[in-house]
Amino acid sequence: MSDSQHHSNTAQGHREPGFLVDTAWLAAHRGRPDLRLFDCSATMQVDPVIQQRVHPERDAFEAAHLPGARFIDIEADLSDRSHQVHLMLPPRDAFAQAMSRLGVSNDSLVVIYSTSNIWWATRVWWMLRVYGFDNAHILDGGLARWRAEGRALEAGPSALAAPGRFVAAPARSLVAGRDDVLRAIGAPHTRIVNALRPTQYSGEEAPRKGRRGHIESSINVPAGSLLDAATGCLLDDAALQAVFESAGIEHSQRVIAYCGGGVSASLDVFALTKLGYKDVLLYDASLGEWGSDDSLPMREERTI
């Protein structure tokens, strides 16, 4: 049995979770003292000055959230505010301090969800993984599935957390930089994967900022294509594997995923990692950096 099958089966069997937990597992284990449950919902909004802004969905959280959940403001809590590129991974010490403030320790069991787009949750999962923490899991279907099943919700502000003691490990080699992507263009053993909508990939849809199109030689595996449209849940492993295989992605290859700002691509990274792909990186700066530098090669494939 592969690691991904083991993780999936244990989650469904309501034992120790794997990459995903379902609503039944969470309902049965909400009382675990080591459980830390987080809502990290946000939306990307157009801003007249900087073109885009992350809007934390704190109001929606306070109106209705899963019992015991705490709120994470990704931009305020878990981004490098000093970096010229928006929403970058924070330095190791800053990340450790933030997780400790949020009540997370190295022996915690973390479950993360978001309301509309799962990739805000997988972004937090990826950051934890970069700094050596593997006991983080995504609530499959998020708040929408929990609500649809008629499960209890609560309202009000995020509960104050007793401080945790989170020690971040040295960053794993899960983060791609500009030079890594440049070297990967046309390389036979690397796939550069664009996680944006097909119209954004082609250049038909204009980006919020920067140039139209996609990084030279990259292929398109939209983050949304990894989800069941009816339920919002992640496709099962066989269906996920079929998506990546149809895109020509092999287990022997290195994969570098990117999007507009390193958020939706984290879902591609999550799914590939769940399937057992061993060399999967996220280009954290994504098109926020690449699309704004005219010296870096991009391609459009517009039909109109």
Stockholm file with secondary structure:
# STOCKHOLM 1.0

chainA/1-304         MSDSQHHSNTAQGHREPGFLVDTAWLAAHRGRPDLRLFDCSATMQVDPVIQQRVHPERDAFEAAHLPGARFIDIEADLSDRSHQVHLMLPPRDAFAQAMSRLGVSNDSLVVIYSTSNIWWATRVWWMLRVYGFDNAHILDGGLARWRAEGRALEAGPSALAAPGRFVAAPARSLVAGRDDVLRAIGAPHTRIVNALRPTQYSGEEAPRKGRRGHIESSINVPAGSLLDAATGCLLDDAALQAVFESAGIEHSQRVIAYCGGGVSASLDVFALTKLGYKDVLLYDASLGEWGSDDSLPMREERTI
#=GR chainA/1-304 SS CCHHHHHHHHHHTTSSCCSEECHHHHHHHTTCTTEEEEECCEEEECCTTTSCEEEECHHHHHHSBCTTCEECCHHHHSSCTTSSSTTCCCCHHHHHHHHHHTTCCTTCEEEEECSSCTHHHHHHHHHHHHTTCCCEEEETTHHHHHHHTTCCCBCSSCCCCCCCCCCCCSCCSCEECHHHHHHHTTCTTEEEEECSCHHHHHTSSCCSSSCSSEETTCEECCGGGGBCTTTCCBCCHHHHHHHHHHTTCCTTSEEEEECSSSSTHHHHHHHHHHTTCSCEEEETTHHHHHTTCTTSCEECCCCC
#=GC SS_cons         CCHHHHHHHHHHTTSSCCSEECHHHHHHHTTCTTEEEEECCEEEECCTTTSCEEEECHHHHHHSBCTTCEECCHHHHSSCTTSSSTTCCCCHHHHHHHHHHTTCCTTCEEEEECSSCTHHHHHHHHHHHHTTCCCEEEETTHHHHHHHTTCCCBCSSCCCCCCCCCCCCSCCSCEECHHHHHHHTTCTTEEEEECSCHHHHHTSSCCSSSCSSEETTCEECCGGGGBCTTTCCBCCHHHHHHHHHHTTCCTTSEEEEECSSSSTHHHHHHHHHHTTCSCEEEETTHHHHHTTCTTSCEECCCCC
//
